[in-house]
């Protein structure tokens, strides 16, 4: 047991490394890639595809015939499961979109204001290849875009991605699919090439190079968020189940050797039992090589002196995925503020959301849950305001606008504010 730097919190297992500090410096290389793609277009993309992906393909865009072939080769049960996930994500996105309404309001007599909900014209979805064919990845980025009414959805995935991923992009509704991965894909979507159209916004997770590329192109294009290594934390009291908690932690840890996983509890016995259980399950887990390295370097178990300390520490972590395993899970969940997505009660595993239940799995990491939520249908629309005034409205706002402009020394502003009022009075 060691004391943590946070009041009322003690480590049963402390992380050995910082996932944020270990985000290797890749800025210079990514900057070079972006500049080259921006200048030389397809030729630069082809150069990096050969260098990083060992791919030498003649055409980047997936043809209709290739789509149909990928679909034909998709295992029938896998297709059914993929379509099940697509439908659930679509239903939830449609329900979310229904809450985003246009607005018209008269704030003063004759002063009419409002906003429109306008879909983004063209969106680029980066679909990571990964070590496994993650069929849920295109669903989470492409389906909400189509629900939002985006005119054109462009998907990019590494050229060596499993062919089933092409089928996943197709079933999810991608208008165009390109076999381009890494930072070069982000640069191509941001600035356009002879083959790839430039987009208005780029969404989707990727490795450190993809993440850094999104950061560097932000401005000319929008991005959803900067996503670091995956995270899962569980907050639990004495009712927690060590076997279940360990299973869920390792389910996430097998993603990547830099995954951050942890248990925050008020019960020392549960903490110690979970530590034992993790080690036990690692003995039989087929992906233990990855999960064990993540657990050793970034796994943690903390014991908090009371519920208040547990809530405070959880909010400080602002975990990407946060599971609540307490006696009154729904009541406890209302006390939590910072997280990417919340899983209330021991029956709500992160895995269900990762794959098919309907909420989006593209979520904030590295503490970003303190200021933002995850990817959702609202990320694909703009809320654009407007106003119109009658003569009564001008009489309401022109005098204070003119006076304020004069006090600020902005004569042009004062004239613009006063002109309409003067003409009306004349």
For each residue, the residues with C-beta under 8 A, 3 or more apart:
1: 10 11 12 303
2: 10 11 14
3: 9 10 11
4: 9 10 11 14 302
5:
6: 9 309 312 313 316
7: 309 312
8: 304 305 306 308 309 312 313
9: 3 4 6 302 303 304 305 309 313
10: 1 2 3 4 302 303 304
11: 1 2 3 4 14 300 301 302 303
12: 1 268 271 272 275 301 302 303
13: 275 299 300 301
14: 2 4 11 300
15: 18 19 260 262 297 298 299 300
16: 296 297 298
17: 21 22 297 298
18: 15 21 22
19: 15 22 23 228 229 231 258 260 298 366
20: 23 228 366 367
21: 17 18
22: 17 18 19 258
23: 19 20 208 228
24: 208
25: 28
26: 29 30 208 209 212
27: 30 31 212 216
28: 25 31 32
29: 26 32 33 183 209
30: 26 27 33 34 183 209 212 213 216
31: 27 28 34 35 216
32: 28 29 35 36
33: 29 30 36 37 44 48 182 183 184 187 209 213
34: 30 31 37 38 183 186 187 190 191 213 216 217
35: 31 32 38 39
36: 32 33 39 40 44 47 48
37: 33 34 40 41 44 45 48 184 187 188 191 193
38: 34 35 187 191
39: 35 36 44
40: 36 37 43 44
41: 37 44 45 188 192 193 194 195
42: 45 46 60 193 194 195 196
43: 40 46 47
44: 33 36 37 39 40 41 47 48 184
45: 37 41 42 48 49 60 180 184 185 187 188 193 195 196
46: 42 43 49 50 56
47: 36 43 44 50 51
48: 33 36 37 44 45 51 52 53 182 183 184
49: 45 46 52 53 55 56 57 159 180 181 184
50: 46 47 53 54 55 56
51: 47 48
52: 48 49 181 182 184
53: 48 49 50 158 159 160 181 182
54: 50 160
55: 49 50 159 160 179
56: 46 49 50
57: 49 60 159 179
58:
59: 63 195
60: 42 45 57 178 179 180 195 196
61: 176 177 178 179 195
62: 66 67 166 169 177 178 179
63: 59 66 67
64: 67 68
65: 68 69
66: 62 63 69 70 166
67: 62 63 64 70 71 166 167 170 177
68: 64 65 71 72
69: 65 66 72 73 163
70: 66 67 73 74 163 164 166 167 170
71: 67 68 74 79 167 170 171
72: 68 69
73: 69 70 163 164 167
74: 70 71 78 79 82 164 167
75: 78 79 164
76: 79 80
77: 80 81
78: 74 75 81 82 135 164
79: 71 74 75 76 82 83 167 171
80: 76 77 83 84
81: 77 78 84 85 135 356
82: 74 78 79 85 86 135 139 167 168 171
83: 79 80 86 87 171
84: 80 81 87 88 356
85: 81 82 88 89 135 136 139 355 356
86: 82 83 89 90 139 143 171 172
87: 83 84 90 91
88: 84 85 91 92 356 357 358
89: 85 86 92 93 139 140 143 144 356 358 360
90: 86 87 93 94 143 146 147
91: 87 88 94 95 358
92: 88 89 95 96 358 359
93: 89 90 96 97 143 144 147 148 376 377
94: 90 91 97 98 147 377
95: 91 92 98 99
96: 92 93 99 100 376 377 378
97: 93 94 100 147 148 377 378 381
98: 94 95
99: 95 96
100: 96 97 117 377 378 381 383
101: 117
102: 114 115 116 117
103: 113 114 115
104: 112 113 114
105: 112 113 114
106: 109 110 111 112 113
107: 111 112 113
108: 111 393 396 397
109: 106 392 393 396
110: 106 389 390 391 392 393 394 395 396
111: 106 107 108 387 389 393 396 397
112: 104 105 106 107 387 388 389 390 393
113: 103 104 105 106 107 385 386 387
114: 102 103 104 105 385 386 387
115: 102 103 383 384 385 386
116: 102 383 384 386
117: 100 101 102 381 382 383
118: 381 382 383 384
119: 148 149 150 151 380 381 382
120: 123 148 150 200 201 222 380 381 382
121: 150 151 152 200
122: 150 151 152 153 154 197 198 199 200
123: 120 145 150 152 153 154 199 200 201 202 203 380
124: 154 155 156 189 190 199 201 202 203 221
125: 138 141 142 145 153 154 155 156 169 174 202 203 204
126: 141 155 156 157 185 186 189 202 203 204 205 206 210
127: 137 138 141 155 156 157 161 165 168 169 204
128: 134 137 157 158 204 205 206 207 210
129: 157 158 160 161 162 165 181
130: 133 134 137 161
131:
132: 162
133: 130 161 162 164 165 168
134: 128 130 137 165
135: 78 81 82 85 138 139 164 165 168
136: 85 139 140 354 355 356 361
137: 127 128 130 134 140 141 165 168 204 205
138: 125 127 135 141 142 155 157 165 168 169 172 174
139: 82 85 86 89 135 136 142 143 168 172
140: 89 136 137 143 144 360 361 362 375
141: 125 126 127 137 138 144 145 155 203 204 362 375
142: 125 138 139 145 146 153 155 169 172 173 174
143: 86 89 90 93 139 140 146 147 172 173
144: 89 93 140 141 147 148 360 375 376 377 379 380
145: 123 125 141 142 148 150 153 173 203 380
146: 90 142 143 149 150 153 172 173
147: 90 93 94 97 143 144 377 380
148: 93 97 119 120 144 145 377 378 380 381
149: 119 146 380 381
150: 119 120 121 122 123 145 146 153 380
151: 119 121 122
152: 121 122 123 175 176 197
153: 122 123 125 142 145 146 150 173 174 175 176
154: 122 123 124 125 174 175 176 177 178 189 196 197 199
155: 124 125 126 127 138 141 142 169 174 176 177 178
156: 124 125 126 127 177 178 179 180 181 185 188 189 196
157: 126 127 128 129 138 161 165 166 169 177 178 179 180 181
158: 53 128 129 161 179 180 181 182 185
159: 49 53 55 57 179 180 181
160: 53 54 55 129 181
161: 127 129 130 133 157 158 165 166 179 181
162: 129 132 133 165
163: 69 70 73 166 167
164: 70 73 74 75 78 133 135 167 168
165: 127 129 133 134 135 137 138 157 161 162 168 169
166: 62 66 67 70 157 161 163 169 170 177
167: 67 70 71 73 74 79 82 163 164 170 171
168: 82 127 133 135 137 138 139 164 165 171 172
169: 62 125 127 138 142 155 157 165 166 172 174 177
170: 67 70 71 166 167 174 177
171: 71 79 82 83 86 167 168
172: 86 138 139 142 143 146 168 169
173: 142 143 145 146 153
174: 125 138 142 153 154 155 169 170 177
175: 152 153 154
176: 61 152 153 154 155 197
177: 61 62 67 154 155 156 157 166 169 170 174
178: 60 61 62 154 155 156 157 185 188 195 196
179: 55 57 60 61 62 156 157 158 159 161
180: 45 49 60 156 157 158 159 184 185 188 196
181: 49 52 53 129 156 157 158 159 160 161 184 185
182: 33 48 52 53 158 185 186 206 207 209 210 213
183: 29 30 33 34 48 186 187 209 210 212 213
184: 33 37 44 45 48 49 52 180 181 187 188
185: 45 126 156 158 178 180 181 182 188 189 210
186: 34 126 182 183 189 190 202 206 210 213 214 217
187: 33 34 37 38 45 183 184 190 191 213 217
188: 37 41 45 156 178 180 184 185 191 192 193 195 196
189: 124 126 154 156 185 186 192 196 198 199 202 221
190: 34 124 186 187 198 199 202 217 220 221
191: 34 37 38 187 188 198 217 220
192: 41 188 189 196 197 198
193: 37 41 42 45 188 196
194: 41 42
195: 41 42 45 59 60 61 178 188
196: 42 45 60 154 156 178 180 188 189 192 193
197: 122 152 154 176 192
198: 122 189 190 191 192 221
199: 122 123 124 154 189 190 202 221
200: 120 121 122 123 221 222
201: 120 123 124 221 222 223 224 379 380
202: 123 124 125 126 186 189 190 199 214 217 221 222 223 224
203: 123 124 125 126 141 145 223 224 362 375 379
204: 125 126 127 128 137 141 224 362
205: 126 128 137 210 211 227 362
206: 126 128 182 186 209 210 211 214 227
207: 128 182 210 211
208: 23 24 26 211 212
209: 26 29 30 33 182 183 206 212 213
210: 126 128 182 183 185 186 205 206 207 213 214
211: 205 206 207 208 214 215 226 227 228
212: 26 27 30 183 208 209 215 216
213: 30 33 34 182 183 186 187 209 210 216 217
214: 186 202 206 210 211 217 218 223 226
215: 211 212 218 223 226
216: 27 30 31 34 212 213
217: 34 186 187 190 191 202 213 214 220 221 223
218: 214 215 221 222 223
219:
220: 190 191 217
221: 124 189 190 198 199 200 201 202 217 218
222: 120 200 201 202 218
223: 201 202 203 214 215 217 218 226
224: 201 202 203 204 362 375 379
225: 362 364 368 372 374 375
226: 211 214 215 223 366 368
227: 205 206 211 362 363 364 365
228: 19 20 23 211 365 366
229: 19 255 256 258 259 260 298 365
230: 252 255 256 259 260 320 321 365
231: 19 252 259 260 261 319 320 321 340 365
232: 248 249 251 252 259 260 261 262 319 320 321 322 323 350
233: 261 262 263 264 314 317 319 321 322 323
234: 240 245 248 249 262 263 264 265 322 323 324 325
235: 264 265 310 311 314 322 323 324 325 326 332 336
236: 239 240 245 263 264 265 267 270 324 325 326
237: 240 265 266 267 270 307 325 326 327
238: 266 267 269 270
239: 236 325 326 327
240: 234 236 237 244 245 265 267 270 274 325 326 346
241: 244 245 325 346
242: 245 246 270 273 274 276 277
243: 246 247 277
244: 240 241 247 248 325 346
245: 234 236 240 241 242 248 249 263 270 274 277 323 325
246: 242 243 249 250 274 277 278 280 281
247: 243 244 250 251 281
248: 232 234 244 245 251 252 323 349 350 351
249: 232 234 245 246 252 253 261 262 263 274 278 295 299
250: 246 247 253 254 261 278 281 282 285 291 295
251: 232 247 248 254 349 350 351
252: 230 231 232 248 249 255 259 261 321 350
253: 249 250 259 261 290 291 294 295 299
254: 250 251 259 285 287 290 291 294
255: 229 230 252 259 290 294
256: 229 230 259 290 294
257: 290 293 294 297
258: 19 22 229 294 297 298
259: 229 230 231 232 252 253 254 255 256 294 298
260: 15 19 229 230 231 232 294 298 299 319
261: 231 232 233 249 250 252 253 294 295 298 299 300
262: 15 232 233 234 249 299 300 301 302 317 319
263: 233 234 236 245 249 270 271 274 300 301 302
264: 233 234 235 236 302 304 310 313 314 317
265: 234 235 236 237 240 268 270 271 274 301 302 303 304 310
266: 237 238 303 304 305 306 307 309 310
267: 236 237 238 240 270 271 303
268: 12 265 271 272 303
269: 238 272 273
270: 236 237 238 240 242 245 263 265 267 273 274
271: 12 263 265 267 268 274 275 301 302 303
272: 12 268 269 275 276
273: 242 269 270 276 277
274: 240 242 245 246 249 263 265 270 271 277 278 301
275: 12 13 271 272 278 279 301
276: 242 272 273 279 280
277: 242 243 245 246 273 274 280 281
278: 246 249 250 274 275 281 282 295 299
279: 275 276 282 283
280: 246 276 277 283
281: 246 247 250 277 278 284 285
282: 250 278 279 285 288 291 292 295
283: 279 280 288
284: 281 288
285: 250 254 281 282 288 291
286:
287: 254 290 291
288: 282 283 284 285 291 292
289: 292 293
290: 253 254 255 256 257 287 293 294
291: 250 253 254 282 285 287 288 294 295
292: 282 288 289 295 296
293: 257 289 290 296 297
294: 253 254 255 256 257 258 259 260 261 290 291 297 298 299
295: 249 250 253 261 278 282 291 292 298 299
296: 16 292 293 299
297: 15 16 17 257 258 293 294
298: 15 16 17 19 229 258 259 260 261 294 295
299: 13 15 249 253 260 261 262 278 294 295 296
300: 11 13 14 15 261 262 263
301: 11 12 13 262 263 265 271 274 275
302: 4 9 10 11 12 262 263 264 265 271 313
303: 1 9 10 11 12 265 266 267 268 271
304: 8 9 10 264 265 266 307 309 310 313
305: 8 9 266 309
306: 8 266 309 310
307: 237 266 304 310 311 332
308: 8 311 312
309: 6 7 8 9 266 304 305 306 312 313
310: 235 264 265 266 304 306 307 313 314
311: 235 307 308 314 315 335 336
312: 6 7 8 308 309 315 316
313: 6 8 9 264 302 304 309 310 316 317
314: 233 235 264 310 311 317 319 322 336 338 339
315: 311 312 318 336 337 338 370
316: 6 312 313 338
317: 233 262 264 313 314 338 367
318: 315 338 339 340 364 367 368 369 370
319: 231 232 233 260 262 314 322 339 340 369
320: 230 231 232 339 340 341 363 364 365 369
321: 230 231 232 233 252 339 340 341 343 350 353 363
322: 232 233 234 235 314 319 336 339 340 341 342 343
323: 232 233 234 235 245 248 343 346 348 349 350
324: 234 235 236 329 332 333 336 342 343 344 345
325: 234 235 236 237 239 240 241 244 245 329 345 346
326: 235 236 237 239 240 329 332
327: 237 239
328: 331 332
329: 324 325 326 332 333 344 345 346
330: 333 334 344 345
331: 328 334 335
332: 235 307 324 326 328 329 335 336
333: 324 329 330 336 342 344
334: 330 331
335: 311 331 332
336: 235 311 314 315 322 324 332 333 339 342
337: 315
338: 314 315 316 317 318 369 370
339: 314 318 319 320 321 322 336 342 369
340: 231 318 319 320 321 322 363 364 365 368 369 373 374
341: 320 321 322 353 359 360 361 363 373 374
342: 322 324 333 336 339
343: 321 322 323 324 348 349 350 353
344: 324 329 330 333 348
345: 324 325 329 330 348
346: 240 241 244 323 325 329
347:
348: 323 343 344 345 352
349: 248 251 323 343 352
350: 232 248 251 252 321 323 343 353 354
351: 248 251 354 355
352: 348 349 355 356 357
353: 321 341 343 350 357 358 359 360 361
354: 136 350 351 361
355: 85 136 351 352
356: 81 84 85 88 89 136 352
357: 88 352 353
358: 88 89 91 92 353
359: 92 341 353
360: 89 140 144 341 353 363 374 375 376
361: 136 140 341 353 354 374
362: 140 141 203 204 205 224 225 227 374 375
363: 227 320 321 340 341 360 369 373 374 375
364: 225 227 318 320 340 368 369 372 373 374
365: 227 228 229 230 231 320 340 368 369
366: 19 20 226 228
367: 20 317 318 370
368: 225 226 318 340 364 365 371 372
369: 318 319 320 338 339 340 363 364 365 372 373
370: 315 318 338 367
371: 368
372: 225 364 368 369
373: 340 341 363 364 369 376
374: 225 340 341 360 361 362 363 364
375: 140 141 144 203 224 225 360 362 363 379
376: 93 96 144 360 373 379
377: 93 94 96 97 100 144 147 148 380 381
378: 96 97 100 148 381
379: 144 201 203 224 375 376
380: 119 120 123 144 145 147 148 149 150 201 377
381: 97 100 117 118 119 120 148 149 377 378
382: 117 118 119 120
383: 100 115 116 117 118
384: 115 116 118
385: 113 114 115
386: 113 114 115 116
387: 111 112 113 114
388: 112
389: 110 111 112 393 394 397
390: 110 112 393 394
391: 110 394 395 424
392: 109 110 395 396
393: 108 109 110 111 112 389 390 396 397
394: 110 389 390 391 397 398 420 421 424
395: 110 391 392 398 399 421 424
396: 108 109 110 111 392 393
397: 108 111 389 393 394 400 401
398: 394 395 401 402 417 418 420 421
399: 395 402 403 421
400: 397 403 404
401: 397 398 404 405 413 417
402: 398 399 405 406 414 417 418 421
403: 399 400 406 407
404: 400 401 407 408
405: 401 402 408 410 411 413 414 417
406: 402 403 409 410 411 414
407: 403 404
408: 404 405 413
409: 406
410: 405 406 413 414
411: 405 406 414 415
412: 415 416
413: 401 405 408 410 416 417
414: 402 405 406 410 411 417 418
415: 411 412 418 419
416: 412 413 419
417: 398 401 402 405 413 414 420 421
418: 398 402 414 415 421 422
419: 415 416 422 423
420: 394 398 417 423 424
421: 394 395 398 399 402 417 418 424 425
422: 418 419 425 426
423: 419 420 426
424: 391 394 395 420 421
425: 421 422
426: 422 423
